[in-house]
Structure formats: C-alpha cells, structure tokens
C-alpha cells in the first residue's frame, strides 16, 4: 500500500498548515504585524531579498514577548543568503513549500524546549537581556555565544541574539551586559579579540591617520634624510638635489653621492606638515570617529575585550526557572551590603567570637516561589518590593546587624550578640510582617517564606556557615 504523503493546507495567502503546525509566511512589509507571529507555530520568510530578510528577522528576535522572539524562523528560497547575522538567528532553509513536512521535527523540538521555560519580569534591563539570550540559546540547543565579525555592527563584532535589541549606536552596551552575565556565573568565557572604540561615543568606526604632532593635520610630505659618509653631513634629500640633473651632491663638501651604502645611507625620514610647516620625524597616530566626528589620539581610545561565551549549567537552570535579577541590581538597595562584603564582615565576627564568649548568629530568609512572584510584578514594582523587604528587616534588627542578598530570592543577615533562640523569635516576627506585606502586594497569590538560623562557630569558615545555612533551604 502506497504511503500517504503529508497534507499541506493553504489557509490564506500568508498562512499554511502542515502536520498540525501553522506557518506564517512573510513576503512583504505591507500589512505586516509582527505580533501575528504569536498565533502561529513558526515563521517562513521569503528569502529573495537579503535586506528584507534581515529586517524581518531583527523585528521578530528583538520583540519583547517570548511567544514571538522564540518562534522557529525559516527562510524560503534562501540558499543564496550568506549574511552570518541571519544564519545565526534562523532555524533552517527550504526551497519550496512542498518541503514543509521536513520542518516538523525541528518545529516540534523548539516548541517543546520553549514550553520547559519559566518567564519572569526581570528587575533590570540587563537582567531582561540576559534572560532573553539564555532562553534563545536553550531552545536552539546552542551552548556557545560566539562573536561574529560584522560589517553592520558598530563595534565590528556582533552577538546576533543580543545585538538585535540595540540600535547601532548603543551596541557597546552588549559588552557590559555579557560581563555582568559572566560575573553571575551564567557564562564562562574565553578570549577572542580586542577592539578599540571611540572614547566619546563608543563606536568602532574609526579612521586611523598619521598626523602632525603640532597641528594634527594629516596633510604632510615625506623625504629621506641622507648621511654623507666622507664629511659626515646629515640633512634632508632636498639639500642634496640640484637644478641641473637628478644626481645628488653634498652641500657641505660638494662631492657627488654615487653609491648608497658606500658614499651615503638613508638612516631616517623627515616629515613636513603642509598645514603649519612643522618638521618632524615621528607622526602621532590619531583615530577619527566616523560616527561622531571626534578626533583623538590612539591611546585615548577605549579598549574592549571580545570574548566567546559558553552557557554554564547555572545559566541553563536560570533559563528554565527564570532569571530575575543580577547582583548589580540588588547591590543598589539601600540598607543592604554587597554579598562579598557580607562574607568579609562575617569573617571578622567569627574572629571576634574566637576571643570572646558572646553569641552571634547568621540567618537566611528564602522566598519559596520567586519566579511566580516576580512574574506578576513589573520591574519597577519588583525593585520597590525588595526595598520594602529590606526596610521591614532593618526595622526589626539592630543597626549593627548586616543584611545582604545572596540572590533575588535569598536574603542573608547577621544577628550578633544575642542568643540563637532570640534570633529565631525575631526572624519569626519578621516573616509575619513580610507575609502581610506580600498579601497587600500580591492579593491573588500566597507567598511562602523559609528561614533558618545557625549560631556562629569560630571553627568554621564564613563560606561553610553560609553553605550550611542555605543547604537547609534547598
């Protein structure tokens, strides 16, 4: 019995169905609404015009909704497209719509991977961009974020899934975001290259010129300096020329220079500025920015490192569970200290206890369902909520006690010079207040807190204390 071919159903001029999947076909700008992508399983872009494909791909991948920017994107008749930017942001090519059945497995794979992700309203723009990148990498099963040399990139390199979110003039911000992600443990990196950017606007579109050290003009002429061996005279070649023939005669001893290396040599050159007349042997190297017009010495340029990034296991889990915030965001909350500072102060308290008989404690408060909590809040409200949480804790402990965020869901604090049972009682009272705060902020959701308190032991390191503390909350 002959096997039945998969059926391809033409729903409209811009929609076809195959194997239960709906494909949105985009072949023109007229009437295009990118938001329509959300209602289909994948997108097919007509690939006859590379510039058209590039614009459509940018609009899809730059969209803020995950139901749009994570959709599979295929190129129809795109065999001639060589733009690496497009290739990194699309999922395959087909030569005709008759090949739609061959897209079934890839479309299903991306849809399944996307369904495994939890999405949050991240606190900061940087956190939003990091979440977007790691979610795309997770759905495409690509663990490497590699920079590509790109003529359209203002910093000369592009990280396509991140670059689509920025205008050309703001692309330098990508490097800052990737540094933050690396510090968070989302990526591991290795050196790829260095670039030099304008010190004024951070553009890499620079014209390097040798210029006069006095007036910075690039308009100059160059001539050899001649050293005449017999008499020792040294001067520019103009001093040795005459108006009668092309031979060289020494202006000091009047002897003719016949053989280079025997009668004379050319040890250097002399430059003369046609603008100001200044004579010099060594140029300055200036870089003129083609974006903002700033002319600057080469040593004044901003040096930036371009790296290749690999997604870590922590980064993969951040994609699955939702990435809420970076350490940079929570370090800025008044009333708390940086996590590294907290560990240092904990070390000093442990050393102090070694010489006294006091009782001090380290405590932790963990929000049980942070992804659900933060996904219901806008980024501004998230930050305000964390500020309010710190205020509640601060008002119930002494000014000498320390508060810090280990991450967006776990707060660690010190309670010094009090018995552990009192510390537990204070922590219980703080949780009651925090629950009432959450009930007011999130009326439709119950927020659970977990807490743990351990007394400081001068036989253990700060890291061991925190490990013991947070292990109980996992």
Buried (B, 14 or more C-beta within 10 A) or exposed (E): EEEEEEEBEEEEEBBBBBBEBBBBBBBEEEEBEBEBBEEBBBBBBBBBBBEBBBBBBBBBBBBEEBEBBBBBBBBBBBEEBEBBBBBBBBBBBBEEBEBBBEBBEBBBBBBEBBEEBEBBBBBBEBBBBBBBBBBBBBBBEEBEBBBBEBEEBBBBBBBBBBBBBBEEEEBBBBBEBBBBBBEBEBBBBEEEEEBBBBBBBBBBBBEEBEBBEBEBBBEBEEBBBBBBEEEEBBBBBEBBBEEEEEEBBBBBEEBEBEEEEEBBBEEEEBBBBEBEEBEBEEBBEBBBBBBEEBBBEEEEBEEBEBBBBBBBEBBBBBBBBBBBBBBBBBBEBEEBBBBEEBBEBBBEBBEBBEEEEEBBBBBBBBBEEBBBBBBBBEBEBBBEBBBBBBBBBBEEBEEEBBBBBBBBBBBBBBBBBBBBEEBBEBBEEBBEBBBEBBEEBBEEBEBEBBBBBBBBEEEBEBEEBBEBBBEEBE
